[in-house]
Amino acid sequence: MKLSHLGSIAIVICIACNAASAQTYDLQKLLKEKKLVTAGKKVVPLTEPGKSGVSMTGISWIEGLDFSTGTIDIDLRGKDVVQKSFIGIAFHGVDTITHDVVYFRPFNFRSPDPVRKIHAVQYVSHPEFTWDRLREERNGVFEKGIDPPPLATDWFHAKIEVTTSEVIVYVNGSSTPSLRVKKLNERVNGKIGLWNEALDGDFANLTITKR
């Protein structure tokens, strides 16, 4: 029996849907439902036009969410205070000790210091591959600048693509990645969460596309 033309199209669409499944998460709803799991850190709701999100420091794992490969889209906002604002996403997490992170240093985005400026976006794999070890052993590989750089105190959009072997980061809709690196471990899945150190940072509009 031959499939009809419409039947063939339906099968193709179904395969495409199964290959990539996108879901948007209301961070304030997750907070209210106690599905942002923290290690004793404070998470508070943050409401601005078009930015229904949260403000926090530390790691907030999203309860029940396992992530392998795909893309993570998130709006972030840090602070323009040197060495006091580090904000990003943790993924392939085991716990607060073992996890991967893509994070940003907003205070370096438009720094007049050319060395600081190329330390704007970073990929690390804790606990083995910390930023200082990577900078010492593979300087300039796992951290890069952003072109064009956002303002340090503005919201910016990060798209983090995780494949079986690479981590690729795009900022503010650019078609050119700000960072493209090889993964530093063999974990293929794990927890995903909001990640921030030092001063509190803001998170909104999280969408995860699993592949």
Secondary structure, 3 states (H helix, E strand, C coil): CCCCHHHHHHHHHHHHHHHCEEEEECHHHHHHCCCEEECCCCEEEEEECCEEEEEEEEEEEEEEEEECCEEEEEEEECCCCCCCEEEEEEEEECCCCCEEEEEECHHHCCCCCHHHHCCCEEEEEECCECHHHHHHHCCCCCEECCCCCCCCCCCEEEEEEECCCEEEEEECCCCCCCEEEECCCCCCCEEEEEEEEEEEEEEEEEEEEEC
